[in-house]
């Protein structure tokens, strides 16, 4: 596909923003990524890498995000394509080779535990006392589209089982 055709396609598929920070992020990502038909397509197109990801850019404040929690080790922000009334992405501030759960080593135990404990604290902060779901996508078949380990915290509605 030519650059002009690709640029035109991205402009035609822009999502209408619901807030100024969301619109800035959508504008930035529309220029960084070609449009995908689905999250599954995005995951299949993603390439595992240690290179900086969109999450590194959010950590470095190069891309805006609606941050809901931050401490010395993790950053949590609202997902731009929420799958539930509450959908928060929780990431470690330092990737340390941890691109996905399948890449975890014993040295990562502390940050993995901290990510889960942070999810519990954020769920309390968000008023999810009736329950919530934690999701970690790993690899192409696990629908991982960003190779920087992250946890999805989903809540605010009844979750079904099995997940689709």
Secondary structure, DSSP 8 states (H G I E B T S, - for coil): --HHHHHHHHHHT----SSHHHHHHHHHHHHHS---SSHHHHHHH----SS--HHHHHHTTSS---EEEE-SSEEEEE-TT-SSSEEEEEEES--TT-SSGGG--GGGHHHHHHHHHHHHHHHHHTT-TT-EEEE---SGGGT--SSS-EEEEEESS---SS--
